[in-house]
Amino acid sequence: MAVSGSTNWTLDAAEVIEEAYERIGQEARTGYDSQTARRSLNLLLADWANRGVHLWMVDAVSESLTASTASYTLDSDIIDIMDVVIRRDGTDYLLERISRNEYQNLPVKTVEGRPTQYWVDRQRETPVIYLYPTPENSTDTLRFYKMARADDINASANNADVPYRFLPALTSGLAYYLAVKRAPEKVQLLKALYEEDMYRAEQTDRDDTNMRVIPNLRGY
């Protein structure tokens, strides 16, 4: 028997919702049934943002710096940033991330030079990055990777903003969320299936490289 020859199969939100309802032994019969399922899907994606870095949500960002300006408001879709460098004359210089207290304790924040440290103020709507020292010119570029939030699921015709390999976890996660509201007797079973699917998906969503651990001896 011939294979299909296609590799673009996916599920839109309506199909994920249908599968999840079937797993709790019910059907989405009304508009409200679909609405409450879409709300649960968006809450599920919000929870995934709290579980750490997912590679498909990471994008490269470049931000032009301005002389004598220490703080920059980032895009509202940014959850967090990582691997921050300053590019000057074609060379990238790694920046060290510091905490709120460390930034607050810097005695003279207006001193200018090539930034070597940064603090991210993760506000409710838009994060702000603070650089130290304050940039001394307007030719350097701030480059980093952002962890962006997933697109909202506003309609059942939308596709979830997740890769193919995370569809099992998305579906079993929604079934678990729906069971909490509609089928409490199945909560434990569906929660276990969800965590198993999520674990397998997360194990594939990482860089397969060797890890190097370098101690920070700055205080010695």
N, C-alpha and C positions, 0 to 999 in steps of 0.2 A: 504494500500500500504506500502510495506517495505521501511525503510530508507536505505541509502547507507551503513551505518556502517563505513564510512571513515571520517576523519577529517583533511586531509592533502591538501585540495584544496588551490591553490595559483595561481598567475599570473606571468609569466615571462615578461621580458621587452617588447617583441614583442606584447603580449596580452594587456599590459597596453597601449602601443602606439596605437594599433588598437582601443581600447575602447575610448581613448582620441580623436583620429581623428573622430570617429563616433559622438562624442559629439559636435564637431564643424561642423558637416555635410560634412566631407571630408573623403578621404581614403589616406593611405600611399601607393602611387603607384610606387615610385622610391626609389633607394637606398639613395638618398639625403633626401627624406622625413623621412626615418627611422633614418638617421644620425643626422638630426637637432632635431628630437624628443629625441634621446638619449642624445644629448648635453643639451637639456632643462631639462631632468630628472636629470642629474648630477648637473646642476645649482639649481634645486629644492632641492636636498639633501643637497647641500651646504647652502642654505637658512635655512633649518631645523636646521643645526648646530648652526645658529645664534639665534634660537628661545629658547634656553635653554637646560636643561638636559632632555634627553630621556633615559628611563631606559634600553632599549635594547642596547644602545651604551655605557653603563657603565661596566667596567671590573676592577677587582682587580689586582694590580701590586705590586710587591715586588722588591726593589732595595737595593743591598748590599752597605754599606757605606765604605769609605776609610778614615783612619785617616788623618787629616790635609788637607782634600779636601772639599771645601765648595760648589762647583758647580757641577751639573750632567746634562748631555744632555739626554733628554728623547726621546722616540720613535717618529718618524715623524708622526704617525697616531694620536697622542694625540692632542686634541683640548684644553682641560683644565683638571685640576686635582682638587680633593676635598677630604675631610676627611683624612687628612694627619696625620700619627702617626709615632713615632719612637718606634720600638720594641726592648727592652733590657731585657735580661734574662726572656723572657716570658711575660713581662708586656708592654702594649702599652701606650705611652705618647702622648697626643694630641698636635699638633703644631698649632700655630696661624699664619694665613696668613697676611702678611704685604704688603704695596704698594712699588712701585719703590722708591718713595721719602723717605719712612721710612727706607728702606734698605740702600739707599744712605747716609742717615744721621747717620747711625751707626758709631760711631767714630773709633772703632778698630774691623774690620771685621775678623781678623785672630785669635781672642781669641778663645780658644778651650774649649769644654764641650759637654754636651748633648744638641743637637739642640732643641730649643723651638719655633723658628719662621722660616718662609720660604717666599721667594718671587719667583714668576714664571715669567720669562722673555719670553713672548709669541712671539717668533721670527717668521719670515715668514715661515720657513720650519720645524725647530725642536725647541720645547720649552726647556728652561734650567731652572732648579730649583736651587736656592741659599739658603743654610741653615745657620742659625745663632743660637747659636755659631757654629763655624766650628767643625765637628765631631772629637771627641777625641780618637776614636778607630775604628777598622775595623771589629768589631763584631756586632754592631748595624745594624738594618735593617729598611729602609724607606718603609713604606707601605701606599698605597693610592688607591683611585678609580680614574680611568681615564675616561674621556669622549672622546671616539674614533670617528674618522670620518667614515662614511659609506663606504663600498666597492664601487669602481667605477662601472658604467654600461658601459662596453666596447663592448658588443655585444648584439644583440636582444635576444639571447638565455639565457642571464644572468637573474637570479632572482634578484630583487631589495633587498638590504640589509635592509629590514624593516619587522616588524612582520605583521601577518595576519590582525590585527585590523587597521593598517595604510594603507592598500591597497586602500580603498575608497578615502582617502586624497591624496595619491600619484597619483591616476588616475585623480581625479578632478583638482589637482594642475597642472598636465601636460596639461590637456585640457585648463586650463586658460592660461598657458604659450604659448601654440600653438595658441590660439585665438588672443593673442597679435600680433602674426606674420601673422596669416592666416585668421582670422575672427574677426576683430575689433568690429563688431556690437554685438558680443556675449561676449565681455570682462567683462562687469559689472555683467551679470548673472552668468558666470562661476567663476568669482572671489568670488562672494557671496557664491556659492555652495562650493567652495574650502575652504574658511575660516570656513564655518559651519562644514564641514567634519573634518577639522583639529582641530577645537575646541573640538569636541566630542572625537576624538582620544586622544588628549592631556589630557582630563579630566580623562581618564582611565589609563594614563601612569604616575602614581605617587604612592608613598607609602601612604597607608591609615593609618596614625598614627596621634596622637595628637601633636600639635605644642607647644613648650615651648619657650618663649621669655625671655632672660636673659639680662638685661641692662649691657653695658660695662661701669664700673665706674672707669676705670683705670686712667682717668685724674682728678679724684676728691680726 
